[in-house]
């Protein structure tokens, strides 16, 4: 499973990638998997959330990310980028699934 950077279109490794998003006015948007250096959201950096790809692709990290999203929604935030979130979650979910298949075949 290869992760593809949403900015440059090139492969991004677990160690150099992040899942990032923008938090603007109680609205979440701009979910992207990028190289760390490509976190270039068009907003104040204090409104950018991110989690390292190597963290979010582990079961504990993935669970923590879903808890973060739940906390946002409990505070009344809205999701204005369903397509971006689904695209990122699909890549991460596929990676986790492939890793689990490797572990069970050993």
C-alpha positions as a LaTeX table, in Angstrom:
\begin{tabular}{lrrr}
\hline
Residue & $x$ (\AA) & $y$ (\AA) & $z$ (\AA) \\
\hline
Unk1 & 0.00 & 0.00 & 0.00 \\
Unk2 & 1.38 & 3.35 & $-1.04$ \\
Unk3 & 0.18 & 6.66 & 0.29 \\
Unk4 & $-0.08$ & 9.44 & $-2.28$ \\
Unk5 & 0.52 & 13.09 & $-1.35$ \\
Unk6 & $-2.56$ & 15.21 & $-2.04$ \\
Unk7 & $-0.30$ & 18.15 & $-2.94$ \\
Unk8 & 2.44 & 16.79 & $-5.19$ \\
Unk9 & 0.89 & 13.46 & $-6.25$ \\
Unk10 & 4.03 & 11.53 & $-5.33$ \\
Unk11 & 4.36 & 8.67 & $-2.89$ \\
Unk12 & 4.65 & 9.66 & 0.75 \\
Unk13 & 6.11 & 7.30 & 3.36 \\
Unk14 & 4.74 & 6.74 & 6.83 \\
Unk15 & 7.70 & 8.57 & 8.33 \\
Unk16 & 7.41 & 11.69 & 6.16 \\
Unk17 & 3.62 & 11.96 & 5.89 \\
Unk18 & 0.84 & 13.59 & 7.85 \\
Unk19 & $-2.92$ & 13.63 & 7.85 \\
Unk20 & $-3.88$ & 17.27 & 8.25 \\
Unk21 & $-7.04$ & 19.37 & 8.28 \\
Unk22 & $-8.21$ & 22.95 & 8.81 \\
Unk23 & $-10.29$ & 24.11 & 11.73 \\
Unk24 & $-11.95$ & 27.38 & 10.77 \\
Unk25 & $-14.91$ & 28.84 & 12.58 \\
Unk26 & $-16.21$ & 25.59 & 14.03 \\
Unk27 & $-15.90$ & 23.89 & 10.66 \\
Unk28 & $-13.52$ & 21.09 & 9.69 \\
Unk29 & $-12.28$ & 20.93 & 6.12 \\
Unk30 & $-9.21$ & 20.29 & 4.00 \\
Unk31 & $-8.47$ & 16.74 & 5.11 \\
Unk32 & $-5.31$ & 15.74 & 3.25 \\
Unk33 & $-2.47$ & 13.26 & 3.38 \\
Unk34 & 0.71 & 15.12 & 2.51 \\
Unk35 & 4.43 & 15.25 & 3.10 \\
Unk36 & 5.13 & 17.11 & 6.35 \\
Unk37 & 6.62 & 20.00 & 4.40 \\
Unk38 & 3.46 & 20.31 & 2.25 \\
Unk39 & 1.08 & 21.26 & 5.06 \\
Unk40 & 0.22 & 24.52 & 3.36 \\
Unk41 & $-3.36$ & 25.34 & 4.31 \\
Unk42 & $-4.65$ & 28.77 & 3.36 \\
Unk43 & $-5.38$ & 29.78 & 6.93 \\
Unk44 & $-3.59$ & 30.75 & 10.11 \\
Unk45 & $-1.27$ & 27.88 & 11.16 \\
Unk46 & $-2.90$ & 27.79 & 14.59 \\
Unk47 & $-6.04$ & 26.50 & 12.87 \\
Unk48 & $-4.30$ & 23.51 & 11.27 \\
Unk49 & $-4.65$ & 20.15 & 12.96 \\
Unk50 & $-2.51$ & 17.20 & 12.02 \\
Unk51 & $-1.41$ & 13.76 & 13.07 \\
Unk52 & 1.67 & 11.96 & 11.80 \\
Unk53 & 0.88 & 9.23 & 9.30 \\
Unk54 & 2.93 & 6.63 & 11.19 \\
Unk55 & 0.74 & 7.29 & 14.25 \\
Unk56 & $-2.69$ & 7.32 & 12.59 \\
Unk57 & $-1.99$ & 4.07 & 10.71 \\
Unk58 & $-1.70$ & 2.09 & 13.94 \\
Unk59 & $-4.84$ & 0.85 & 15.64 \\
Unk60 & $-4.27$ & 2.97 & 18.75 \\
Unk61 & $-3.51$ & 6.09 & 16.70 \\
Unk62 & $-6.48$ & 5.53 & 14.42 \\
Unk63 & $-8.74$ & 5.14 & 17.44 \\
Unk64 & $-7.31$ & 8.36 & 18.93 \\
Unk65 & $-7.98$ & 10.20 & 15.65 \\
Unk66 & $-11.63$ & 9.10 & 15.69 \\
Unk67 & $-11.85$ & 10.30 & 19.29 \\
Unk68 & $-10.47$ & 13.68 & 18.20 \\
Unk69 & $-13.16$ & 13.91 & 15.52 \\
Unk70 & $-15.85$ & 12.93 & 18.04 \\
Unk71 & $-14.61$ & 15.66 & 20.39 \\
Unk72 & $-14.89$ & 18.24 & 17.58 \\
Unk73 & $-18.46$ & 17.16 & 16.81 \\
Unk74 & $-19.41$ & 17.17 & 20.49 \\
Unk75 & $-18.33$ & 20.83 & 20.55 \\
Unk76 & $-20.66$ & 21.62 & 17.65 \\
Unk77 & $-18.20$ & 21.56 & 14.78 \\
Unk78 & $-19.45$ & 20.74 & 11.29 \\
Unk79 & $-17.74$ & 18.70 & 8.60 \\
Unk80 & $-17.35$ & 20.61 & 5.34 \\
Unk81 & $-15.10$ & 18.14 & 3.55 \\
Unk82 & $-16.71$ & 14.72 & 3.59 \\
Unk83 & $-14.95$ & 13.71 & 0.36 \\
Unk84 & $-11.50$ & 14.63 & 1.71 \\
Unk85 & $-12.07$ & 12.83 & 5.00 \\
Unk86 & $-13.38$ & 9.71 & 3.24 \\
Unk87 & $-10.42$ & 9.70 & 0.82 \\
Unk88 & $-7.93$ & 9.89 & 3.71 \\
Unk89 & $-9.78$ & 7.29 & 5.79 \\
Unk90 & $-9.94$ & 4.92 & 2.82 \\
Unk91 & $-6.16$ & 5.09 & 2.34 \\
Unk92 & $-5.51$ & 4.62 & 6.05 \\
Unk93 & $-8.07$ & 1.82 & 6.38 \\
Unk94 & $-6.61$ & $-0.04$ & 3.40 \\
Unk95 & $-3.13$ & 0.25 & 4.89 \\
Unk96 & $-4.29$ & $-1.08$ & 8.28 \\
Unk97 & $-6.17$ & $-3.93$ & 6.59 \\
Unk98 & $-3.13$ & $-4.91$ & 4.51 \\
Unk99 & $-0.90$ & $-4.84$ & 7.58 \\
Unk100 & $-3.31$ & $-7.05$ & 9.51 \\
Unk101 & $-3.32$ & $-9.59$ & 6.66 \\
Unk102 & 0.48 & $-9.73$ & 6.79 \\
Unk103 & 0.45 & $-10.29$ & 10.53 \\
Unk104 & $-2.09$ & $-13.11$ & 10.35 \\
Unk105 & $-0.21$ & $-14.92$ & 7.59 \\
Unk106 & 3.01 & $-15.05$ & 9.64 \\
\hline
\end{tabular}
